[in-house]
Amino acid sequence: MADFANWSLQRQKQFWMRLALDLIGSWNLTAPNLSWLGYGSNAVFKVNADDGDFVFRLQAGGRIDADSLRAELAWLRHIAANTDLAAPAPLPTIDAAAEEYFASALNGALPPPSLVYACLFRFIAGEPKSSARLTLDDMRRVGQFLARLHTAGQFEPPPGFSRPRLNASGFFGVNSPYHAVDKAGLISPDQAKTLSQVAQRVQGAMHKLGENADAFGLIHSDLLAKNILFEHGRPAALDFEYCAWGFFLYDLAPLLWQLKGERAADYPRLEDALWAGYSSRRPQIDEHRQLLEDLMAARHWASLRWLLGNLQHPTVREVAHSLIAARTEELKSYLDDGILRRNTPTL
């Protein structure tokens, strides 16, 4: 692991490309050609083949396990088969008899358990928009999309369905997908105290929402601008890696959190538009809207843990120390008056 974590960005990307070229053979594509779409916590490629266009995702096994990956893909298959929502549709491997939708391989260069998982999805056509280009109409449509995901997109999970449960204890506890040990010593005792106080405050907000079926279910939980495409104004959601059982209103938090930092001048109107779109399909009470600030603080807290869990990535490693310090100060301000103000960049 130490060797991989200290590789240059170029060397890491070369490594992932070689793995991708090996694993793409688990799908019976004709003349596949791979090109990079993105490299963050996962390696993501566009695949052009005689059979069509696809998206190929590789994930290190230390971040997920087979059961949780299988559950993500089961939900995506349900969405594709039972709704008109635009989301990644996974494709089965060449071993159709096994009804498997991912491939895996061992590679000693990766940290224990030295596993990599690969998934192939149908390509979704559409235009990505930076947060700076999102319009009020875009925000309303995203709100409507999320409302439908929280209604028509829900299903009775099959046996063995395993996704994180992001209630108060599941979000902040040791079993949280955002739990990461501070092996690099990047969080001081004073910062740790701030994070603990934020967790306590947010847990109170989560208890107010409750976990009944109207408030809690399957959510995307990472719908930033980079994970949205638009085709003729219709949004599509990408990258369900962090999907979980969670508070439906938390699904509004990642995009609002991003806009807090990148569209501060017109943020109130953008929040109004997202809320209007969402509540037009899933009526909400005003009291719950006030909890959005707490849910955005939860997202801010999770972003710090994400940094600790991705120090092997060269870009993250370069900025983690300063970014953790700055974001902790922003959370201190939130504790003062309940408002999250952001100046730190979104990775």
C-alpha positions in Angstrom: 0.0 0.0 0.0 2.8 2.4 0.9 4.3 2.1 -2.5 1.0 2.7 -4.3 0.1 5.6 -2.1 3.3 7.3 -3.1 3.1 6.7 -6.8 2.6 9.8 -9.1 -0.8 10.5 -10.5 0.5 9.4 -14.0 1.8 6.1 -12.6 -1.5 5.4 -10.8 -3.5 6.1 -13.9 -1.3 3.8 -16.0 -1.9 1.1 -13.4 -5.7 1.5 -13.5 -5.7 1.5 -17.3 -3.8 -1.8 -17.4 -6.3 -3.3 -15.0 -9.2 -1.9 -17.0 -7.9 -3.4 -20.2 -7.6 -6.8 -18.5 -11.0 -6.8 -16.8 -13.1 -5.5 -19.7 -12.8 -9.0 -21.2 -15.4 -10.1 -18.6 -17.9 -8.5 -20.9 -18.2 -9.8 -24.4 -17.6 -6.5 -26.2 -16.3 -6.3 -29.7 -13.2 -4.1 -30.2 -13.5 -2.0 -27.0 -11.5 1.2 -26.8 -11.0 2.8 -23.4 -10.5 6.4 -22.6 -10.5 8.3 -19.2 -13.7 9.8 -17.8 -12.4 10.5 -14.3 -10.1 9.4 -11.5 -11.0 10.2 -7.9 -11.9 7.5 -5.4 -12.6 5.3 -8.4 -11.2 4.9 -11.9 -13.8 5.5 -14.5 -13.5 5.0 -18.3 -15.6 5.5 -21.4 -15.7 2.5 -23.6 -16.3 2.8 -27.3 -17.0 -0.6 -28.9 -18.7 -2.0 -32.0 -21.6 -2.9 -29.6 -22.1 0.8 -28.5 -20.8 3.2 -25.8 -20.5 2.2 -22.2 -19.0 3.4 -18.9 -16.5 1.1 -17.1 -15.8 1.6 -13.3 -13.0 0.1 -11.2 -13.1 0.2 -7.4 -10.5 -0.9 -4.9 -11.8 -3.7 -2.7 -10.7 -2.0 0.5 -13.6 0.5 0.0 -16.4 -1.9 -0.8 -17.2 -5.6 -0.6 -19.0 -7.9 -3.0 -22.3 -7.8 -1.1 -22.5 -4.0 -1.0 -21.6 -3.7 -4.7 -24.2 -6.4 -5.6 -26.8 -4.4 -3.7 -25.9 -1.1 -5.5 -26.3 -2.8 -8.8 -29.6 -4.5 -7.8 -31.1 -1.1 -7.0 -29.9 0.3 -10.3 -31.4 -2.6 -12.2 -34.7 -1.9 -10.4 -34.6 1.8 -11.4 -33.9 0.8 -15.0 -36.7 -1.8 -15.2 -39.4 0.0 -13.2 -39.0 3.7 -13.7 -38.2 6.2 -16.5 -35.5 7.9 -14.3 -32.2 8.2 -16.1 -29.5 6.4 -14.1 -26.7 4.0 -14.9 -27.9 0.6 -16.0 -25.5 -2.2 -15.2 -24.8 -5.0 -17.7 -24.1 -8.7 -16.8 -20.7 -10.2 -17.4 -20.1 -12.8 -20.1 -20.9 -15.6 -17.5 -24.6 -15.2 -17.9 -25.3 -18.4 -16.0 -24.0 -16.8 -12.8 -26.2 -13.7 -13.3 -23.3 -11.6 -12.1 -23.0 -7.9 -12.8 -19.4 -7.3 -11.8 -16.0 -8.9 -12.2 -13.1 -8.9 -9.7 -9.4 -9.6 -9.6 -6.5 -9.8 -7.2 -3.6 -7.4 -7.6 -0.8 -7.2 -5.0 -0.1 -3.5 -5.7 -3.4 -2.6 -4.1 -3.8 -2.4 -0.3 -5.4 -5.3 1.5 -7.6 -7.1 0.5 -5.7 -6.4 -2.8 -9.0 -6.7 -4.7 -10.4 -4.6 -7.6 -14.1 -4.7 -8.7 -15.2 -3.8 -12.2 -18.7 -2.8 -13.4 -20.0 -2.0 -16.9 -22.9 0.4 -17.4 -24.8 1.7 -20.4 -23.6 5.1 -21.5 -26.0 8.0 -20.7 -26.1 10.7 -23.3 -26.3 14.3 -21.9 -24.5 17.5 -21.1 -22.6 17.9 -17.9 -22.9 21.3 -16.2 -20.5 22.8 -13.7 -22.2 24.3 -10.7 -21.6 27.8 -12.2 -23.9 26.9 -15.1 -26.8 25.4 -13.2 -30.0 27.4 -13.8 -33.1 27.7 -11.6 -34.9 25.5 -14.0 -32.1 22.9 -13.7 -32.5 23.0 -9.9 -36.2 22.5 -10.0 -35.8 19.5 -12.3 -33.2 18.0 -10.1 -35.5 18.4 -7.2 -38.3 16.6 -9.1 -35.9 13.9 -10.1 -34.9 13.2 -6.5 -38.5 13.2 -5.4 -39.3 10.5 -7.9 -36.2 8.6 -6.9 -37.6 8.7 -3.3 -41.0 7.4 -4.5 -41.0 5.4 -7.7 -37.4 4.4 -7.2 -38.0 2.6 -3.9 -38.3 -1.1 -3.9 -38.4 -4.2 -1.6 -34.8 -5.3 -1.5 -33.9 -8.9 -2.3 -32.4 -11.2 0.4 -28.8 -10.2 1.3 -29.2 -6.6 0.2 -26.4 -4.8 2.0 -26.0 -1.0 1.9 -24.9 1.4 4.7 -27.6 2.8 7.0 -27.0 6.5 7.3 -29.1 7.2 10.4 -27.5 9.1 13.3 -25.3 6.2 14.5 -24.7 4.8 11.0 -23.5 8.1 9.6 -21.1 9.0 12.5 -20.2 5.6 13.9 -17.4 3.2 13.3 -19.4 1.3 10.7 -20.1 4.5 8.6 -18.8 4.5 5.0 -17.3 7.8 6.0 -15.3 6.4 8.9 -11.6 6.7 8.4 -8.7 6.4 10.8 -6.5 9.4 11.0 -3.2 7.5 10.4 -1.5 10.6 9.1 -2.3 12.7 12.2 -4.1 15.4 10.2 -6.7 16.2 12.8 -5.6 17.9 16.0 -7.4 17.3 19.4 -9.1 20.7 19.0 -10.3 19.9 15.6 -11.5 16.5 16.8 -13.6 18.2 19.5 -15.2 20.4 16.8 -16.1 17.4 14.7 -17.6 15.6 17.7 -19.7 18.7 18.5 -20.9 18.9 14.9 -21.8 15.2 15.0 -23.9 15.7 18.2 -25.8 18.6 16.7 -26.5 16.9 13.4 -27.6 13.7 15.2 -30.3 15.9 16.9 -31.6 17.0 13.5 -31.7 13.5 12.2 -33.7 12.4 15.2 -36.2 15.1 14.4 -36.7 13.7 10.9 -37.2 10.2 12.2 -36.8 7.0 10.2 -40.4 6.2 9.1 -41.0 5.3 5.4 -41.9 9.0 4.5 -38.5 10.3 5.7 -36.1 7.4 5.2 -35.3 5.0 2.4 -32.8 4.4 -0.4 -30.9 7.6 -1.4 -28.2 8.5 -3.9 -26.3 10.5 -1.2 -23.6 12.0 -3.5 -25.5 14.1 -6.1 -23.0 16.8 -6.8 -23.0 18.7 -10.1 -20.4 16.4 -11.5 -22.8 13.5 -11.0 -25.7 15.0 -13.0 -26.2 15.1 -16.8 -28.9 17.0 -18.7 -30.4 16.0 -22.0 -33.1 18.4 -23.3 -33.4 19.7 -19.8 -34.0 16.2 -18.3 -31.6 15.3 -15.5 -29.8 12.0 -15.2 -28.0 10.9 -12.0 -24.6 9.3 -12.2 -22.3 7.4 -9.8 -24.4 5.6 -7.2 -21.3 4.3 -5.4 -22.4 5.9 -2.1 -26.1 4.9 -2.3 -27.5 4.0 1.1 -30.4 3.8 3.4 -30.8 7.4 4.5 -32.9 10.4 5.1 -34.5 11.5 1.9 -33.8 15.2 2.6 -30.1 14.3 2.9 -30.1 13.7 -0.9 -30.6 17.5 -1.3 -27.6 18.3 0.9 -24.6 17.4 -1.4 -25.6 19.8 -4.2 -26.7 22.5 -1.9 -23.4 22.1 0.0 -21.5 22.5 -3.2 -23.5 25.6 -4.2 -22.9 27.2 -0.8 -19.3 27.5 -1.7 -19.5 28.1 -5.4 -22.7 30.1 -5.9 -22.9 32.1 -2.7 -24.3 35.2 -4.3 -27.4 33.5 -5.6 -27.5 30.5 -3.3 -30.9 31.4 -1.7 -32.7 31.3 -5.1 -31.0 28.1 -6.0 -32.1 26.5 -2.8 -35.6 27.8 -3.3 -35.7 26.2 -6.8 -34.5 22.8 -5.6 -36.9 22.8 -2.7 -39.8 23.9 -4.9 -39.1 21.1 -7.4 -38.7 18.5 -4.7 -41.8 19.5 -2.7 -43.9 19.7 -5.8 -43.6 15.9 -6.0 -43.1 15.1 -2.3 -44.9 17.8 -0.2 -42.7 18.7 2.8 -43.3 20.7 6.0 -41.5 24.0 6.5 -39.9 22.8 9.8 -38.0 20.1 7.9 -36.6 22.7 5.4 -34.8 24.3 8.4 -32.9 21.1 8.9 -31.1 21.4 5.5 -28.4 23.5 7.2 -27.7 20.6 9.6 -27.7 18.1 6.8 -25.2 20.2 4.8 -23.0 20.3 7.9 -23.2 16.5 7.9 -22.0 16.6 4.3 -19.2 18.9 5.3 -18.2 16.5 8.2 -18.3 13.6 5.7 -16.0 15.5 3.3 -13.3 15.6 6.0 -13.6 11.9 6.6 -13.5 11.3 2.8 -10.2 13.2 2.6 -8.7 10.9 5.3 -9.9 7.8 3.4 -8.4 8.9 0.1 -4.9 10.0 1.0 -3.5 7.4 -1.5 -4.7 9.7 -4.3 -1.9 12.2 -5.2 -4.3 15.2 -5.6 -6.0 14.5 -2.3 -2.7 14.0 -0.5 -1.4 17.4 -1.6 -4.3 19.4 -0.2 -5.6 17.3 2.6 -3.9 19.0 5.5 -4.8 22.6 4.6 -8.3 21.6 3.4 -9.1 19.7 6.7 -8.0 22.7 8.7 -10.1 25.2 6.7 -13.2 23.0 6.6 -13.0 22.5 10.4 -13.0 26.2 10.9 -16.1 26.5 8.7 -17.8 23.9 10.9 -16.8 25.9 14.0 -18.7 28.8 12.5 -21.7 26.6 11.9 -21.7 25.6 15.6 -21.9 29.3 16.5 -25.1 30.2 14.6 -26.4 27.1 12.8 -25.4 28.4 9.3 -22.8 26.6 7.2 -20.7 29.1 5.2 -18.2 27.7 2.7 -15.1 29.2 1.1 -13.2 25.9 0.7 -13.0 24.3 -2.8 -15.0 21.2 -3.8 -12.7 18.4 -5.0 
